[in-house]
Amino acid sequence: MATIYDVAKMAGVSTKTVSRVLNEEPLVAEETKRKIMGVIKQLDYHPNAMASRLKRQRSNIVGFVVPYGSEFVFQDLNMMEQLRGAHDVVTQEGYDLIVSAPINRKDALQEILRLVKHKNVDGVILYPTAGVDVIIKELEAKHFKYVTLGLYKEDQKTNFVIVNSLAGGYLATKHLLSLGHRRIGLINKPNAFFNCCIEDMLLTGYKTALAETGVTLDPEFMVEGDYTIEGGCQAFKSLWENSNTKPTAVICASDPMAYGAIRAIEDLGLVAGKDIDVVAGDNLPLTRKLYPYLSALTNPSYEQGKQAGKMLLSIINEKKDFPGVTLNMEFVIRNSNS
């Protein structure tokens, strides 16, 4: 196996010069660089990546940290799209991505501190869930780089990538209203999922569309889900059982909850897309293939993960904060009653 000394000897330079080329440092002539790189290829030399990282005081690894139990994390399709977007951009830049998901949510802070303490990662992408401010304080106290997938506080100006669901909620509700629906249910996200101090834009869009059409907002038609199929099923049954006038359509804040709502509709002896129109909340790849065809809010999950990965690498490399990025949710109509 070739060593750095073999490369230096064949190229007729010092090991220090070879090291400078490998670390992309300046002050090495282009001709010398080409010569050294040619020798490296000829000898099939692979530097010790760990030693190189330690020398630069970097791991070239970033973390994707979700302060929820692992059972939830690895079943959430929207999260998988965000993870895929982050993975694609950081690996293209020569970084590795590790997922940190504690078995139990209560262990999230300790998991973060473990990553930071041992410098296993150069920075993290983090969900701004309720209680995340404690984690953020720890990261900032240690000057640790992070990007949040959403806002963790109302006045946050930097280091976040957020999806504005206002337009999606508004357009979905207006579309159902245009079809003649006046009793439109909303299975929304759980209040505790994200930082509750931030305005619920999906709900705002829903309320605005109803008000513009002169439809009275009925609190009975608004329920919380938990982003899971089971949660969507239970939420729709609760919506159905607790409302005096039954809904004729329902908007779901996630695709899995839409799948659950469809199952609940069938359990009630009804037909989704005929008796009850269902609007999905993410427009994930599976939803695009599902029958009955579902109109859907289009959540740019992959792009959100990708933008978060790009921003985190910029923060790490340039050692400064960056203005937050806002992506907009849209709405797609498919060939069904909804």
C-alpha atoms as one frame of an Amber mdcrd trajectory, in Angstrom:
protein
   0.000   0.000   0.000   1.459   3.348  -1.066   2.240   6.026   1.542   2.660
   9.783   1.390   6.428   9.192   1.502   6.221   7.082  -1.675   4.296   9.865
  -3.415   6.813  12.496  -2.316   9.783  10.402  -3.418   8.397   9.628  -6.893
   7.262  13.253  -7.420  10.598  14.620  -6.198   9.019  16.871  -3.591   8.694
  16.963   0.198   5.889  15.244   2.096   4.821  18.704   3.237   4.220  19.743
  -0.371   2.163  16.586  -0.990   0.153  17.355   2.143  -0.500  20.903   0.936
  -1.862  19.601  -2.371  -4.079  17.036  -0.605  -5.449  19.719   1.712  -5.962
  22.134  -1.200  -3.706  24.730   0.386  -2.269  27.650  -1.629   1.378  28.370
  -2.514   1.910  25.254  -4.632   2.675  25.792  -8.332   0.126  24.394 -10.772
   2.766  22.278 -12.533   3.794  20.751  -9.209   0.157  20.059  -8.319  -0.406
  18.241 -11.615   2.753  16.197 -11.111   1.781  15.164  -7.594  -1.792  14.307
  -8.586  -0.443  12.201 -11.433   1.769  10.242  -9.029  -1.132   9.800  -6.604
  -3.222   8.303  -9.391  -0.360   6.114 -10.611   0.317   4.710  -7.128  -3.415
   4.526  -6.267  -2.630   6.393  -3.063  -5.492   7.044  -0.624  -4.707   9.387
   2.266  -5.861   8.557   5.748  -9.151  10.436   5.795  -9.488  10.404   9.569
  -6.003  11.811  10.121  -6.665  14.519   7.550  -9.920  15.468   9.246  -8.292
  15.657  12.647  -5.552  17.879  11.275  -8.115  20.279   9.850 -10.163  20.004
  13.077 -13.130  18.897  11.039 -15.011  15.645  10.729 -16.553  16.385   7.311
 -19.718  14.917   8.787 -23.003  16.711   9.442 -25.871  15.486  11.556 -29.580
  15.344  10.793 -31.121  15.486  14.253 -34.766  14.710  14.957 -35.846  15.082
  18.599 -38.486  12.350  18.317 -38.492   8.647  19.001 -36.874   6.538  16.277
 -40.119   4.605  15.702 -41.762   7.806  14.447 -38.772   9.151  12.556 -38.204
   6.162  10.302 -41.872   5.870   9.360 -42.409   9.508   8.417 -42.330   9.761
   4.611 -42.059  13.549   4.556 -39.040  13.402   6.827 -37.441  10.834   4.538
 -37.756  13.294   1.635 -36.122  16.040   3.694 -33.377  13.639   4.679 -32.850
  12.628   1.034 -32.515  16.280  -0.024 -29.939  16.994   2.699 -28.036  13.795
   1.915 -27.795  14.526  -1.806 -26.315  17.994  -1.396 -23.839  17.292   1.423
 -22.451  14.098  -0.112 -21.850  15.935  -3.390 -19.611  18.291  -1.402 -17.607
  15.459   0.147 -19.393  15.315   3.500 -21.080  12.368   5.161 -24.514  12.628
   6.765 -25.534  10.808   9.919 -29.049  10.605  11.331 -29.476  11.109  15.057
 -32.833   9.931  16.351 -33.031   8.883  20.000 -35.072   5.804  20.834 -37.083
   7.979  23.216 -37.813  11.667  22.677 -36.747  12.535  26.231 -33.176  11.543
  25.317 -32.938  14.090  22.459 -30.924  16.691  24.374 -28.372  14.126  25.554
 -28.036  12.835  21.992 -27.275  16.338  20.723 -24.779  16.998  23.497 -23.023
  13.716  22.741 -22.511  14.744  19.123 -21.272  18.185  20.113 -19.045  17.109
  23.008 -17.092  14.573  20.999 -17.083  16.726  17.840 -18.512  13.820  15.857
 -20.067  16.298  13.425 -19.247  19.784  12.123 -22.858  20.963  12.354 -26.452
  19.780  12.539 -29.782  20.130  10.781 -32.385  20.288  13.511 -36.185  20.162
  13.853 -37.495  23.145  15.862 -39.893  21.142  18.012 -41.411  22.378  21.255
 -38.633  22.576  23.835 -35.874  22.810  21.236 -34.809  26.202  22.627 -32.859
  24.346  25.321 -30.909  22.494  22.639 -30.323  25.696  20.641 -28.903  27.431
  23.728 -26.434  24.583  24.187 -25.362  24.744  20.541 -24.886  28.516  20.607
 -22.974  28.395  23.893 -20.502  26.008  22.279 -20.417  28.012  19.001 -21.756
  24.968  17.202 -23.172  25.344  13.688 -26.837  24.526  13.038 -29.749  25.064
  10.654 -33.367  24.570  11.711 -36.091  23.105   9.502 -38.540  25.831  10.480
 -38.445  28.601  13.078 -37.571  27.910  16.683 -38.536  31.426  17.793 -40.659
  34.230  16.399 -37.838  36.695  15.763 -35.389  34.199  14.224 -33.725  35.825
  11.205 -30.933  33.405  10.287 -30.042  29.735   9.858 -33.430  28.261   8.959
 -35.323  26.858   5.997 -39.082  27.050   6.427 -42.096  26.085   4.316 -44.901
  28.665   4.219 -48.127  26.667   3.991 -50.410  29.699   3.758 -50.932  29.513
  -0.018 -51.410  25.745   0.055 -54.093  25.863   2.744 -55.827  28.750   1.023
 -55.827  27.218  -2.470 -56.935  23.782  -1.257 -59.868  25.267   0.644 -60.866
  27.553  -2.255 -60.819  24.583  -4.618 -63.101  22.506  -2.405 -65.405  25.504
  -2.007 -65.541  25.855  -5.802 -66.772  22.253  -5.984 -69.704  23.182  -3.756
 -68.368  21.970  -0.411 -69.337  24.043   2.598 -68.520  21.572   5.378 -64.754
  21.153   5.020 -62.801  19.408   7.762 -59.155  20.066   8.600 -56.886  17.425
  10.133 -54.015  19.643  11.168 -50.570  19.039  12.637 -50.274  18.547  16.402
 -49.709  21.825  18.230 -46.720  20.381  20.060 -44.867  19.242  16.930 -43.301
  22.575  16.055 -42.680  25.566  18.258 -46.190  26.682  19.159 -45.268  30.399
  19.241 -45.193  30.434  15.420 -48.415  31.213  13.548 -50.105  28.201  11.957
 -50.069  29.268   8.300 -52.042  26.261   7.014 -54.854  27.081   9.424 -54.653
  30.763   8.474 -55.041  29.919   4.773 -57.993  27.645   5.548 -59.750  30.305
   7.639 -59.100  33.059   5.079 -60.615  31.049   2.207 -63.727  30.232   4.259
 -64.176  33.862   5.308 -63.833  35.152   1.731 -66.611  32.803   0.617 -68.855
  33.693   3.539 -68.672  30.236   5.141 -68.797  30.290   8.918 -65.818  28.674
  10.598 -66.953  25.633  12.583 -64.524  24.574  15.370 -65.975  21.050  15.181
 -64.377  20.623  11.756 -60.832  21.265  13.029 -58.925  18.440  14.719 -55.300
  17.581  15.396 -53.494  14.580  13.971 -49.967  13.318  14.575 -48.590  12.950
  11.029 -49.129   9.160  11.059 -51.609   6.914   9.216 -53.088   5.740  12.508
 -53.355   9.320  13.727 -55.141  10.392  10.540 -57.580   7.512  10.864 -58.401
   8.341  14.484 -58.618  12.061  13.749 -61.167  11.599  10.951 -63.307   9.254
  13.060 -63.225  11.825  15.852 -64.145  14.562  13.378 -67.045  12.483  12.054
 -68.364  11.391  15.430 -68.143  14.778  17.146 -69.645  17.017  14.460 -73.394
  17.560  14.323 -73.287  18.245  10.576 -70.959  15.789   8.874 -68.105  17.048
   6.667 -68.231  16.426   2.928 -64.514  17.039   2.410 -61.347  17.022   4.482
 -57.899  18.606   4.122 -55.052  16.706   5.766 -51.795  18.355   6.860 -49.738
  15.343   5.745 -49.984  12.506   3.248 -49.895   9.713   5.865 -52.827  11.366
   7.658 -54.684  11.441   4.320 -54.083   7.695   3.940 -55.463   7.233   7.450
 -58.490   9.398   6.690 -59.257   7.263   3.629 -59.125   4.134   5.786 -61.492
   5.728   8.315 -63.890   6.740   5.536 -63.971   3.156   4.288 -64.447   1.847
   7.847 -67.539   4.070   8.057 -68.937   2.436   4.915 -68.306   5.492   2.758
 -66.239   5.973  -0.395 -63.318   8.411  -0.506 -63.484  10.650  -3.561 -67.234
  10.076  -3.860 -68.888  10.571  -0.476 -65.967  12.456   1.078 -63.330  14.346
  -0.879 -59.826  14.050   0.592 -56.936  16.460   0.029 -53.442  15.244   0.940
 -50.841  17.434   2.597 -47.439  16.685   1.032 -47.782  15.344  -2.534 -45.114
  12.705  -1.875 -44.100  10.233  -4.632 -46.431   7.527  -3.247 -49.405   9.904
  -3.239 -48.878  10.689  -6.922 -49.432   7.001  -7.684 -52.244   6.359  -5.193
 -55.845   5.613  -6.178 -58.230   7.301  -5.680 -56.209  10.151  -7.154 -55.769
  12.811  -4.527 -55.459  16.518  -5.012 -52.699  17.655  -2.696 -50.828  20.515
  -1.144 -47.295  20.314  -2.511 -44.836  20.362   0.345 -41.309  20.991  -1.055
 -39.793  18.516   1.424 -36.856  17.411  -0.723 -35.964  21.007  -1.569 -36.218
  22.005   2.089 -33.694  19.331   3.051 -31.460  20.298   0.142 -31.503  24.002
   1.025 -30.815  23.204   4.682 -27.801  21.102   3.699 -26.424  23.859   1.445
 -26.925  26.498   4.125 -25.243  24.411   6.821 -22.177  23.800   4.657 -21.955
  27.531   3.931 -22.154  28.323   7.650 -19.418  25.778   8.412 -17.082  26.880
   5.642 -17.599  30.634   5.844 -17.966  30.771   9.644 -20.930  33.123   9.628
 -24.719  33.022   9.825 -26.956  33.216   6.749 -30.428  34.745   6.260 -33.262
  32.249   6.512 -34.925  30.819   3.399 -38.696  30.532   2.916 -40.160  28.009
   0.466 -43.806  28.236  -0.563 -46.339  25.434  -0.593 -48.568  25.110  -3.661
 -51.605  23.009  -4.601 -52.124  20.449  -7.352 -55.519  19.283  -8.642 -55.871
  15.706  -9.808 -58.466  13.864 -11.845 -60.937  13.070  -9.084 -63.847  14.818
  -7.410 -61.262  16.673  -5.336
